[in-house]
Each structure stands twice: as structure tokens, then as C-alpha cells.
């Protein structure tokens, strides 16, 4: 598993260098100005740029060379199915809107899942120069230093971060944010799920919550938090899996209380019925 972490770090480092070069060269749009290199995803507020695709190509090249039999699932390319039990789950630029507005909170997120369970997670925040690495049962580090979640044991003393996961969730997210914010110290929106996850892992904040999140946004971050001693679930308290879902990430000590607040706020959707 150490080999896989090294491969992910190599891919993230190269992709991150490309992103920072573009970021510093001011090749991206600023404050929403329209340029040819920027396009919309399925929702009008979700953007992608040429930099997303450049980083995606870099990562795919490294992973294909180092692990040619593995599957790849990336936000930009989709699924490359090689029939393997191993699947790399990749967001080459998490926080595209931040990046395009010259906000440094963006990251490369790379996870490796074995039989749909993440075993390696790497998040590289290149402008902040932070490399986060987690391996199943081997803990989580930032720039080689082991990290742990916070010891905050009351919502009233906690800080939370979150994102709506797309404009279609804005009303439900506003209700969620209000419910938590009236109970805790503060609720903040950073703009990158990968960064927000590793902030929980590092003990910088106590909780992260989001709605209908895709696996490439959080697969690496989920493992980082779990390996740092935290807890991850959907809003019903079920363990996270690789499906698109509502997500609660905490230090573990306030997890149940946070779930209770979400339920009281009425933002928890009914669980799907499986036949």
C-alpha cells in the first residue's frame, strides 16, 4: 500500500505544479469574467476550465503507467473500466471556482479503492504547499507530520465548514447552515470539499457537511478523516460509500449531536427504498 501512496503523491505533485503555474500566470478567469477556457458543468454555478483537464491528463498518465491494470474514475473523464478490483478516484482540481477567482483554496484529490473501499488517499493543496496522505490502518499525515482530529466535545464549542454541492441544494443547505450555525461557534464555506475534509482531519475545524456530494470530491478526504480518528456517515448515520450522497464528517465526538441537529432541522431526506 505504501507504493500506491507514493504513486498518488507523484501524480498529485505533477498535477499540482501545473495548476500553480496556471494560477500564477493569471491564465484563468477572474471574478466570473467569461473566457474560452472556462465552461459550465451540469449546473450553471459549477465550472470547469482547461486547467482541470490538463491536471486530469497528467494524473491519468502517471496512474496508467504505474498501475496499468487499475480502473480510473475521474470527474473530467469519467470511468475507465479495466475490470480490476482497484479503482482510482480522482478530482484533478477540487475547488475550480476558487481557482478561477484566484482564491488559493483548491486541491488535487486522489484516492485508491479496493473492492469499493478506499485504502489510500492523497490530497495536495499546491498553493498552500500541503500534502495530505492517508493509508488504511496507517494514519494520516500532512507534510509527513501525523495529524489527529480535534477534541471538541460540544457543538456549542465547535467550528464547522460546508458546501451545498450545487445550486439545486441551496435552499436545503441554507436551512442546514442555519440549524448548525445557531448552535455552534461558526459555520464557514471554504469552497473545496477536499480541503474542508482535511481541515477536519487536521483538527482545524470540528465538522464538515455537504449535500449530494460525488465520490471524487471526498473519497480521499473521507479516508484522511477516518485515519485521523474522525467519523464519516450520511445524514442517517450510515457508513459512507462510493455513491453520491449527503455527508457528515466530524471529529467523532460531536457526530451524534450533529446528526440530531440535522434531523431536527428537517434537512434529512428519506432513505431510498431498495427492492
C-alpha positions as MATLAB code, in Angstrom:
seq = 'XXXXXXXXXXXXXXXXXXXXXXXXXXXXXXXXXXXXXXXXXXXXXXXXXXXXXXXXXXXXXXXXXXXXXXXXXXXXXXXXXXXXXXXXXXXXXXXXXXXXXXXXXXXXXXXXXXXXXXXXXXXXXXXXXXXXXXXXXXXXXXXXXXXXXXXXXXXXXXXXXXXXXXXXXXXXXXXXXXXXXXXXXXXXXXXXXXXXXXXXXXXXXXXXXXXXXXXXXXXXXXXXXXXXXXXXXXXXXXXXXXXXXXXXXXXXXXXXXXXXXXXXXXXXXXXXXXX';
ca = [
       0.000    0.000    0.000;
       2.986    2.297    0.523;
       3.699    2.005   -3.204;
       0.204    3.216   -4.064;
       0.587    6.239   -1.780;
       3.890    7.101   -3.471;
       2.242    6.832   -6.891;
      -0.626    9.090   -5.803;
       1.807   11.634   -4.338;
       3.779   11.657   -7.596;
       0.634   12.217   -9.663;
      -0.718   14.888   -7.302;
       2.612   16.720   -7.216;
       2.868   16.935  -11.000;
      -0.759   17.959  -11.389;
      -0.412   20.485   -8.595;
       2.621   22.071  -10.233;
       0.627   22.506  -13.446;
      -2.229   24.114  -11.532;
       0.023   26.539   -9.656;
       1.832   27.512  -12.855;
      -1.509   28.385  -14.445;
      -2.766   30.047  -11.266;
       0.273   32.316  -11.029;
       0.273   33.070  -14.754;
      -3.254   34.511  -14.455;
      -4.470   32.328  -17.305;
      -7.767   31.727  -15.556;
     -10.772   33.988  -15.495;
     -11.093   36.453  -12.624;
     -14.354   37.100  -10.735;
     -16.603   35.372  -13.236;
     -15.439   37.032  -16.467;
     -16.176   34.769  -19.430;
     -13.196   33.338  -21.307;
     -12.963   30.463  -23.743;
     -11.048   28.250  -21.332;
     -13.970   28.155  -18.881;
     -17.166   26.142  -19.280;
     -20.161   25.040  -17.244;
     -20.784   21.567  -15.912;
     -24.347   20.317  -15.378;
     -25.229   23.197  -13.048;
     -24.707   26.807  -14.019;
     -22.596   27.578  -10.958;
     -20.349   24.551  -11.453;
     -17.424   25.476  -13.664;
     -14.572   23.664  -15.311;
     -11.514   25.047  -17.046;
      -8.657   23.984  -19.265;
      -6.592   23.629  -16.086;
      -8.951   20.898  -14.787;
      -8.387   18.921  -17.967;
      -4.628   19.471  -18.014;
      -4.323   18.195  -14.441;
      -6.621   15.277  -15.249;
      -4.422   14.209  -18.174;
      -1.285   14.406  -16.036;
      -2.788   12.205  -13.319;
      -4.175    9.651  -15.766;
      -0.765    9.371  -17.453;
       1.047    8.674  -14.186;
      -1.519    6.200  -12.876;
      -1.780    4.378  -16.186;
       1.993    3.997  -16.364;
       2.417    2.886  -12.746;
      -0.771    0.802  -12.362;
      -1.892   -0.123  -15.898;
      -4.473   -2.717  -14.831;
      -6.382   -0.466  -12.425;
      -9.708    1.242  -13.110;
      -9.872    5.039  -13.159;
     -12.811    7.246  -12.182;
     -12.221   10.958  -12.665;
     -14.526   13.951  -12.578;
     -13.403   15.098  -16.013;
     -13.001   11.805  -17.905;
     -15.488    9.503  -16.188;
     -14.913    5.770  -15.712;
     -12.121    3.847  -17.401;
     -13.075    0.263  -16.545;
     -10.292   -2.303  -16.780;
     -12.157   -4.935  -14.779;
      -9.944   -4.528  -11.709;
     -10.775   -4.690   -8.003;
      -8.714   -1.491   -7.710;
     -10.199    1.862   -8.741;
      -8.503    5.252   -8.589;
     -10.993    8.021   -7.764;
      -9.759   11.407   -8.885;
     -10.697   15.066   -8.760;
      -7.859   16.827  -10.582;
      -8.973   20.258   -9.381;
     -11.309   20.400   -6.428;
     -12.358   23.987   -5.900;
     -12.483   25.075   -9.537;
     -14.413   28.252   -8.747;
     -11.825   29.227   -6.134;
      -9.053   28.577   -8.643;
     -10.725   30.648  -11.340;
     -11.234   33.537   -8.907;
      -7.615   33.405   -7.727;
      -8.557   32.025   -4.340;
      -5.811   29.621   -3.121;
      -8.165   27.081   -1.516;
      -8.090   24.391   -4.196;
      -6.623   20.906   -4.256;
      -5.853   17.737   -6.161;
      -7.683   14.731   -4.681;
      -6.650   11.146   -5.461;
      -7.942    8.023   -3.718;
      -7.467    4.341   -4.414;
     -10.312    1.981   -3.539;
     -10.029   -1.796   -3.311;
     -13.385   -3.507   -3.828;
     -15.084   -0.102   -3.348;
     -13.329    0.645   -0.052;
     -10.728    3.463   -0.016;
      -7.298    2.228    1.058;
      -5.143    5.195    0.018;
      -5.973    8.886   -0.005;
      -3.844   11.831   -1.101;
      -4.889   15.481   -1.140;
      -2.433   18.079   -2.378;
      -3.168   21.756   -1.834;
      -0.416   23.080   -4.091;
      -0.622   26.801   -3.429;
      -0.723   26.178    0.326;
       2.056   23.589   -0.106;
       0.281   20.945    1.972;
       0.455   17.257    1.044;
      -2.028   15.108    2.939;
      -1.518   11.338    2.855;
      -3.639    8.602    4.433;
      -3.277    4.834    4.226;
      -5.801    2.395    5.638;
      -4.745    1.482    9.198;
      -1.615    3.648    8.954;
      -2.915    7.087    9.954;
      -2.929   10.459    8.221;
      -0.090   12.937    7.764;
       0.312   16.477    6.462;
       3.770   17.098    5.014;
       4.920   13.974    6.836;
       3.582   15.009   10.239;
       0.866   12.819   11.818;
      -2.401   14.655   12.459;
      -5.465   13.955   14.576;
      -8.981   15.336   14.703;
      -9.927   17.865   17.363;
     -11.060   17.043   20.900;
     -14.058   19.398   20.851;
     -16.920   17.522   22.511;
     -19.794   20.023   22.314;
     -21.483   21.592   19.309;
     -21.574   24.890   21.163;
     -17.759   24.948   21.125;
     -17.378   23.723   17.546;
     -16.479   25.225   14.209;
     -17.971   23.717   11.051;
     -17.444   24.088    7.330;
     -19.669   23.030    4.472;
     -20.802   23.397    0.900;
     -24.174   22.907   -0.836;
     -22.934   20.613   -3.592;
     -24.697   22.606   -6.325;
     -27.309   25.327   -6.662;
     -30.239   22.881   -6.652;
     -29.425   22.319   -2.960;
     -29.205   25.988   -1.984;
     -32.450   26.158   -0.011;
     -31.832   22.914    1.864;
     -28.242   23.961    2.514;
     -29.367   27.332    3.870;
     -31.656   25.512    6.305;
     -28.801   23.171    7.260;
     -26.364   26.028    7.758;
     -28.827   27.985    9.894;
     -29.592   24.955   12.060;
     -25.930   24.313   12.805;
     -24.773   27.916   12.974;
     -27.274   28.879   15.653;
     -25.824   26.092   17.813;
     -22.065   26.368   17.226;
     -19.237   28.931   17.217;
     -19.223   29.485   13.461;
     -20.109   27.895   10.125;
     -17.865   28.669    7.167;
     -17.799   27.854    3.468;
     -14.321   27.237    2.050;
     -15.211   26.122   -1.482;
     -13.271   22.853   -1.734;
     -14.628   19.641   -0.220;
     -11.179   18.049   -0.266;
      -9.670   20.947    1.679;
     -12.619   21.019    4.081;
     -12.231   17.287    4.774;
      -8.561   17.524    5.580;
      -9.215   20.535    7.781;
     -11.310   18.174    9.924;
      -8.546   15.548    9.835;
      -6.011   18.147   10.988;
      -8.215   19.390   13.837;
      -8.534   22.858   12.321;
     -12.320   22.568   12.288;
     -14.592   20.096   14.031;
     -17.076   19.185   11.298;
     -17.762   19.332    7.576;
     -21.130   18.756    5.953;
     -22.331   18.756    2.373;
     -25.247   17.675    0.225;
     -25.384   15.146   -2.613;
     -21.604   15.035   -2.994;
     -19.870   12.991   -5.696;
     -17.277   10.369   -4.664;
     -14.305   12.038   -6.383;
     -14.787   15.150   -4.234;
     -14.443   13.323   -0.929;
     -13.043    9.786   -1.357;
      -9.529   10.777   -0.328;
     -10.803   13.158    2.346;
     -13.037   10.524    3.937;
     -10.076    8.201    4.429;
      -7.945   11.060    5.785;
     -10.562   11.883    8.411;
     -11.130    8.258    9.411;
      -7.393    7.650    9.718;
      -7.075   10.802   11.833;
      -9.634    9.411   14.289;
     -12.780   11.062   12.954;
     -16.165    9.774   11.826;
     -17.949    9.873    8.476;
     -21.559    8.997    7.631;
     -24.587   10.004    5.636;
     -27.279   12.009    7.420;
     -28.902    8.785    8.656;
     -25.690    7.677   10.352;
     -24.941    5.021    7.734;
     -21.288    4.486    6.750;
     -20.151    6.404    3.667;
     -19.765    4.503    0.410;
     -18.879    5.469   -3.161;
     -22.374    6.667   -4.006;
     -23.420   10.297   -4.404;
     -24.863   11.214   -1.028;
     -25.320   13.752    1.754;
     -22.288   13.632    4.001;
     -21.367   14.463    7.590;
     -17.688   14.431    8.593;
     -16.734   15.159   12.206;
     -14.162   14.553   14.909;
     -16.458   11.764   16.137;
     -17.166   13.370   19.497;
     -19.947   15.601   18.163;
     -21.156   13.294   15.397;
     -24.355   12.037   17.047;
     -25.282   15.505   18.259;
     -24.757   16.906   14.758;
     -26.963   14.192   13.249;
     -29.652   15.098   15.790;
     -29.482   18.780   14.806;
     -29.766   17.917   11.109;
     -32.796   15.741   11.803;
     -34.484   18.456   13.852;
     -33.850   20.954   11.065;
     -35.786   18.785    8.620;
     -32.973   18.612    6.056;
     -32.557   14.827    6.205;
     -34.136   13.254    3.160;
     -35.841    9.864    3.319;
     -33.613    6.879    2.705;
     -34.096    5.293   -0.706;
     -36.105    2.083   -0.731;
     -34.262   -0.813   -2.355;
     -36.313   -3.627   -3.813;
];
